Amino acid sequence: MTDSSVSRRSFLTSVSMLAAGSMLTAPAWSFGLKDKKLKVVLVGTGVRGISFWGKRLVEQYPDILEFVGLCDINPGRVAYAKEFMGVTCPTFTNFEQMITQTKPDLVIVTTKDSTHHEFIIKGLQMGCDVLTEKPLTTDERKCQDILDAERNSNKNLIVGFNYRWSPYMTKIKQLLAENSIGKVTSVDFHWYLNTYHGASYFRRWHGLREAGGTLWVHKATHHFDLLNWWLDSDPEEVFAYGALEHYGSNGPFQGDKCRTCPHKEKCDFYWDITEEEHMMKLYVANEEHDGYIRDNCVFRNEINIYDKMSAQIRYANNVVANYSLTTYSPFEGWHIAFNGMNGRLEAWLDIPWMKNENLDQASLHAAEMKQNLEEEVQYEPVIVHKLWNEHQTINVEMERGGHGGGDERLHDKIFKNPEAPDPYKHAAGVRDGAMSILIGIAARNSIESGRPVRIAELTDLQPRANRL
């Protein structure tokens, strides 16, 4: 029996429980497709959708799945997506029409964050399983609507968290699961976005809280999911601070967009989109259809998200986590420390002085986003320091491309080897997606209200000390 035939019959296992309920283990489920290919549609044909959830699937799993439809509100963009992905399926600007006509098994949602709930709910209601890009959605009301929709359907919702699957992140999970530092009591977690990658969020629709829910939700959902997974517990209460002090109206000057800006010669954030053929074909060539500008000014007045963020998170198992996100750092990387009863575990990636090296920040991000790289094996350290003993350095084999190797492993689990063992519970379902965004939503609400926000206030999900 081949891996392909197995995956045709049983496409996913080990998704998380739907909500706080009576089920004690994560359910396994099957599409029952036997030897038929999985029929897939994609809604939202931006750069993430047509590459990671599009072209890569076409190239890597041609014997397992086929795209039977692509949908976007922008007819020019969806036409280019079809060409870029190398598929022959029909294209649509109406989601319901696509589902009715193509009758897919799986809907992949990669639209603007604020519209994820629309297509998740419609997809479930129309009899499809749904896989959504993170974040699940952008506010607590939409989150509750999604929870209700999945409970009322006989279908499943998967959230595409890729960072979990990186070998480096998995090694941290393994060491914590093995009780290497005893009971964890607190965590310090700091993420740094550089002025190349970080600034890009403020050029795009992500700079508007009504579109992306702020970076508390769009970006930090990755980080909160890692925390939840590593700690094997649900968040219980959040208190946060945040401000917009660098981008937006704080800038020294403003322009219409980078292409036409009179300040391009002196602006450190000037980005020449005309040098990137793919971005020109996907976005600039199709501005006439929906008016979306991909190279917007990072100092425009309409930006209303935070660019500095700090939160304290109390977990149901009494762990306290201190988290920060900086969006205008000179470098891009992260650093985490777990304090335990018997020691301390530290891990980091791409902190320049840690390895005494200078990294080209634009190339660094480009390499991380690329797929299927043939690259030399790299090793990065994890430090385990037990009380009364010298620290131990554990060198972890890792990859640069595809989010540290997480992208490939996530896709293989979903589409190629769904029945493979998952001892560290990498597979993420709707509860995982909800708990990750609820931290960000609670942080946003805390800033606006000036008080701690309890996770149980936001939806009917009740935090668990131990995630099952």
Buried (B, 14 or more C-beta within 10 A) or exposed (E): EEBBBBBBBBBBBBBBBBBBEEEEEBEEBEBEBEEEBBBBBBBBBBBBBBBBBBBBBBEBBEEBBBBBBBBBBBBBBBBBBBEBBEBEBBBBEEBEEBBEBBBBBBBBBBBBBBBBBBBBBBBBEBEBBBBBBBBBBBBBEBBBBBBBBBEEBEBBBBBBBBBBBBBBBBBBBBBBEEEBBEEBBBBBBBBBBBBBBBBBBBBBBBBBBBBBBBBBBBBBBBBBBBBBBBBBBBBBBBBBBBEBEBBBEEBEEBBEBBBEBEBBEEBEBBBEBEEBEEBBBBBBBBBEBEEBBBBBBBBBEEBEBBBBBBBBBBBBBEBBBBBBBBBBBEBBBBBBBBBBEBBBBBBBBBBBEEEEEEBEBEEBBEBBBBBEEEEEEEEBBBBBBBEEEEEEEBEBEBBBBBBBBBBBBBBBBBBBBBBEEBEBBBBBBBBBBBBBBBBBBBBBBBBEEEEBBBBBEBBEBEBBEEBE
